[in-house]
Amino acid sequence: MEKQYQDYAIMGLKALKRAARRAVMDAQKKNQKIPIWKDGRIEYINPEIDTERIRLDCESEANHNLNRLLDKPGLLYRK
């Protein structure tokens, strides 16, 4: 019975993390500040775009396109 409650607690924590991640993404898109509770008062933070993540995403997309080109060279130019 205890394991079942532990599983629900983990699922709840994952749901909270997903919701927080989604809130940050929405704030980034709308260029809004995020309110947080810090030292007994509300502070607003600016969500910053993680440039390392973007760079890695671009590199992985470039590698994917290169692999597709190497696997099927004529595929890119056919229309």
C-alpha positions as CSV (number, residue, x, y, z in Angstrom):
1,M,0.0,0.0,0.0
2,E,2.9,2.3,0.8
3,K,4.4,1.8,-2.6
4,Q,1.1,2.9,-4.3
5,Y,1.2,6.2,-2.4
6,Q,4.8,6.6,-3.4
7,D,4.0,6.1,-7.0
8,Y,1.2,8.7,-6.8
9,A,3.6,11.1,-5.2
10,I,6.1,10.7,-8.0
11,M,3.4,11.1,-10.7
12,G,2.2,14.3,-9.0
13,L,5.8,15.6,-8.8
14,K,6.3,14.9,-12.5
15,A,3.0,16.6,-13.3
16,L,4.1,19.7,-11.4
17,K,7.4,19.8,-13.2
18,R,5.6,19.6,-16.6
19,A,3.3,22.4,-15.6
20,A,6.2,24.6,-14.5
21,R,8.1,23.9,-17.7
22,R,5.0,24.8,-19.7
23,A,4.5,28.0,-17.8
24,V,8.1,29.0,-18.4
25,M,7.8,28.2,-22.1
26,D,4.5,30.3,-22.4
27,A,6.2,33.2,-20.5
28,Q,9.1,33.1,-22.9
29,K,6.8,33.1,-26.0
30,K,4.7,36.0,-24.6
31,N,7.8,37.9,-23.2
32,Q,6.3,38.0,-19.6
33,K,7.9,37.8,-16.2
34,I,7.4,34.9,-13.9
35,P,6.3,35.5,-10.3
36,I,8.2,33.4,-7.7
37,W,8.1,33.4,-3.9
38,K,11.5,34.2,-2.4
39,D,12.5,35.3,1.1
40,G,8.9,35.9,2.2
41,R,7.9,38.1,-0.8
42,I,7.0,37.8,-4.4
43,E,9.8,38.5,-7.0
44,Y,9.5,38.5,-10.7
45,I,12.1,36.9,-12.9
46,N,12.6,37.1,-16.6
47,P,12.6,33.7,-18.3
48,E,15.8,33.5,-20.3
49,I,16.2,31.3,-23.4
50,D,18.8,28.6,-22.8
51,T,21.2,29.3,-25.7
52,E,23.1,26.0,-25.1
53,R,19.9,24.1,-25.6
54,I,19.2,25.9,-28.9
55,R,22.7,25.4,-30.1
56,L,22.5,21.7,-29.4
57,D,19.1,21.5,-31.1
58,C,20.4,23.2,-34.2
59,E,23.4,20.9,-34.3
60,S,21.3,17.8,-33.9
61,E,19.0,18.9,-36.7
62,A,22.0,19.6,-38.9
63,N,23.4,16.2,-38.2
64,H,20.1,14.6,-39.0
65,N,19.9,16.4,-42.3
66,L,23.5,15.4,-43.1
67,N,22.8,11.8,-42.3
68,R,19.7,11.9,-44.5
69,L,21.7,13.4,-47.4
70,L,24.4,10.7,-47.0
71,D,21.9,7.9,-46.9
72,K,20.0,9.0,-49.9
73,P,21.9,11.7,-51.8
74,G,19.3,12.4,-54.5
75,L,16.5,12.8,-52.1
76,L,17.2,16.4,-51.1
77,Y,17.1,17.7,-54.7
78,R,14.0,15.8,-55.9
79,K,10.7,17.7,-56.0
